[in-house]
Amino acid sequence: MRIRRFPTVGTAGAVAVALALTGCSAAGGGVAGQSDPTLDIATMTIPQSLDPVTAIGGALPFFQAAYDSLLKREPDGAYSPMLATSWTWDPGRTELSLTLRDDVRFDDGSAFDAAAVKANLERFKASTGANAKWFSGLQQVEVVDATHVVLHLDAPDPAYPHYLSDAAGLMANPAAFADAEKLKTTPDGTGPYELDSAQTVVGTKWVFRRAEGYWGERLPFDGVTMTVFDNETAIVNGLKTGQVDTAVIQDANQQSSLDGAAGLTSTPIDFDYQGILLFDRAGKLTPELADARVRQALNHAIDRQTMLDQIRRGKGAVTSQVFGTDTAGYQEELDSFYAHDPEKAKRLLAEAGHADGFELKMPRMSSIVTEAIASSLRSDLADVGITLTWVDVDQGDALRRIFSDREFSGFVMNLGQSADDWLVVKDLVLPGTFNLFGYSDDTVRALVPKIQAAAEGEAEDAARDLNRHLVDDAWFVPFYRMSYALVTDGGVTAQPQSGMAVPSLYNYKSVG
């Protein structure tokens, strides 16, 4: 089991727990230049559990401490070997063959091998985890021999390297599966660290110590502490006072409060974007939205730059596209495709037969749609004759009303922009969670298979054509990408992770 009870001295353990309960770790990363310090990470993300089937992107560092993945995703998004030394697709791109390391063992002495891979992947697919949907097309995991496994798919899915470098690729000891409850708090993998149960306060602070005899690259810290805070003001104070080494700060005002802070370095992370996801492009609930000119009018009505300046202090970049900057489909010129032009919006509405406007109802969750956002959108749309009616929904029934009951034609969301083109297509274009009514058109139907079945590096033209079509046909109403700040103290450096809102655990280095 990758959990150990490390010795404590006198009251030191009690002091550490007391500090954890107030949201601060006992010490920062130590003196700059000190070898093998402890890395103290502050976060507002609480992992649902430490069972890898529950892993999600924002909580991935918790899991990377105790579990290795089949593939490793580098900071720039490239894939490199980890537990799998190589991987190849068959010509039809429905069979992915993996070659595995033969020198890795779990703590109980059992080998990491193809049978362990099969057990993990099948368990992930059968789980109720947020990302189990990734394996909807996985038909069979074939064990060829101890170091070779073949994944058989029902159709090409070029995002599999992404899955296997993320939650789906985290490898736990199959012997731990019999006690799923224990695995939630007792990680059992082959990772670079082991959970220190004596210092960990589940829900508040997780403490990991270096795993002796780890097979892989030695990470630069003897230990990693991840402390959960309930607000960013406390995190900022912890950074300024040296109680934590690093954090990702999302709130624009909190980012500004760090400007010029001594000893701290801020690196921008551009991952999440905010905008209106339009579901009802066929006009089932709001007939006016079936006309692309109406959807284009919505885009021209929004004053993106003013929203960005006033709501996020300019920390971000306006955009009219849902493809992120790290995708092949991204095109810089599409960021400014829809200028703020109320007169053009009115003309488009008139051409579509709606010169007198119409009503658009959307749900409002106050945690996402602040009063400033609600007022700005209502005002901008009113200027072109569209009445925006907000319907307050609480977090408890929002999922049911929006996704199950399908009460609304769209809603405002914050979404991460994946670095993988096919994930953008799966999440936003194909029928599913964010394409509730399964809307499509001839252009989309022609381009999607070209992206899906293309060999690596050969889907760029189709992805770019699809992105341009989605923008021109106004499938969505994006506002802006939001810049977050990756903040580190003088003893630590960190690289943002392509396709993630937080760095991978492997992206931190010790200074000195």
DADAGI-V930834 format. One record per backbone hydrogen bond with DSSP energy under -0.5 kcal/mol. CO is the residue of the C=O (numbers start at 1). NH is the residue of the N-H. If there is no record, write none. Layout:
CO_NH / CO_NH
This chain:
1_3 / 2_195 / 4_6 / 4_197 / 8_10 / 9_12 / 11_15 / 12_16 / 13_17 / 14_18 / 15_19 / 16_20 / 17_21 / 18_22 / 19_22 / 19_24 / 20_23 / 31_34 / 34_37 / 37_222 / 37_223 / 38_40 / 39_41 / 39_225 / 40_245 / 40_246 / 41_227 / 43_229 / 44_46 / 45_47 / 50_52 / 51_54 / 52_55 / 56_59 / 57_60 / 59_62 / 59_63 / 60_63 / 60_64 / 61_65 / 62_66 / 63_66 / 63_67 / 64_192 / 65_193 / 66_191 / 68_171 / 69_83 / 70_82 / 70_84 / 72_74 / 72_80 / 74_77 / 75_498 / 78_74 / 80_72 / 83_85 / 83_101 / 84_82 / 86_99 / 88_97 / 90_93 / 93_157 / 94_153 / 95_90 / 95_97 / 96_151 / 97_88 / 98_149 / 99_85 / 99_86 / 104_112 / 106_109 / 110_106 / 111_113 / 113_117 / 114_118 / 115_119 / 116_120 / 117_121 / 118_122 / 119_123 / 120_124 / 121_125 / 122_126 / 123_127 / 124_127 / 129_132 / 131_134 / 132_135 / 133_136 / 135_138 / 137_139 / 137_154 / 140_142 / 140_152 / 141_143 / 142_144 / 142_150 / 145_148 / 146_114 / 147_100 / 148_144 / 148_145 / 149_98 / 150_142 / 150_152 / 151_96 / 151_153 / 152_139 / 152_140 / 157_160 / 159_162 / 159_163 / 160_164 / 161_165 / 162_165 / 163_166 / 163_169 / 164_70 / 164_71 / 166_169 / 167_170 / 169_70 / 170_172 / 172_174 / 173_176 / 174_177 / 175_178 / 176_179 / 177_180 / 179_183 / 180_184 / 181_184 / 181_185 / 182_185 / 182_186 / 184_50 / 187_2 / 188_173 / 192_211 / 194_209 / 195_4 / 195_197 / 196_199 / 196_200 / 200_202 / 201_204 / 201_205 / 204_228 / 205_201 / 206_226 / 207_196 / 208_224 / 209_194 / 210_212 / 211_214 / 217_219 / 222_210 / 223_39 / 224_208 / 225_41 / 225_227 / 226_206 / 227_43 / 231_235 / 232_236 / 233_237 / 234_238 / 235_239 / 236_240 / 237_241 / 238_242 / 238_243 / 238_244 / 239_242 / 245_489 / 246_42 / 247_249 / 247_487 / 248_250 / 249_485 / 251_255 / 252_256 / 253_257 / 254_258 / 255_258 / 256_259 / 258_261 / 261_264 / 265_488 / 267_486 / 269_271 / 269_484 / 271_417 / 272_482 / 273_415 / 274_479 / 274_480 / 275_277 / 275_413 / 276_278 / 276_477 / 277_279 / 277_411 / 279_281 / 280_283 / 285_287 / 286_289 / 287_290 / 288_291 / 290_292 / 291_294 / 291_295 / 292_296 / 293_297 / 294_298 / 295_299 / 296_300 / 297_301 / 298_302 / 300_341 / 302_304 / 303_307 / 304_308 / 305_309 / 306_310 / 307_311 / 307_312 / 308_312 / 308_314 / 312_315 / 314_316 / 315_483 / 317_481 / 324_327 / 327_330 / 331_334 / 332_335 / 333_336 / 334_337 / 337_339 / 339_341 / 341_345 / 342_346 / 343_347 / 344_348 / 345_349 / 346_350 / 347_351 / 348_352 / 349_354 / 350_353 / 354_357 / 358_387 / 360_389 / 361_409 / 362_391 / 363_365 / 363_412 / 364_366 / 364_393 / 365_368 / 365_369 / 368_370 / 370_374 / 371_375 / 372_376 / 373_377 / 374_378 / 375_379 / 376_380 / 377_381 / 378_382 / 379_383 / 381_384 / 381_386 / 382_385 / 385_358 / 385_387 / 386_388 / 387_360 / 387_389 / 388_390 / 389_362 / 390_392 / 391_364 / 394_397 / 394_398 / 395_399 / 397_401 / 398_402 / 399_403 / 399_404 / 400_404 / 400_405 / 401_407 / 409_279 / 409_280 / 410_363 / 411_277 / 413_275 / 413_415 / 415_273 / 416_418 / 418_324 / 419_421 / 420_424 / 421_425 / 422_426 / 423_427 / 424_428 / 424_429 / 425_429 / 425_430 / 427_434 / 432_435 / 435_432 / 435_438 / 441_445 / 442_446 / 443_447 / 444_448 / 445_449 / 447_450 / 447_451 / 448_451 / 448_452 / 449_453 / 455_458 / 459_463 / 460_464 / 461_465 / 462_466 / 463_467 / 464_468 / 465_469 / 466_470 / 467_471 / 468_472 / 469_473 / 470_475 / 471_474 / 475_278 / 477_276 / 479_319 / 480_274 / 481_317 / 481_483 / 482_271 / 482_484 / 484_269 / 484_486 / 485_249 / 485_487 / 486_267 / 487_247 / 488_265 / 489_492 / 491_511 / 493_509 / 496_498 / 497_500 / 504_507 / 505_508 / 507_495 / 509_493 / 511_33
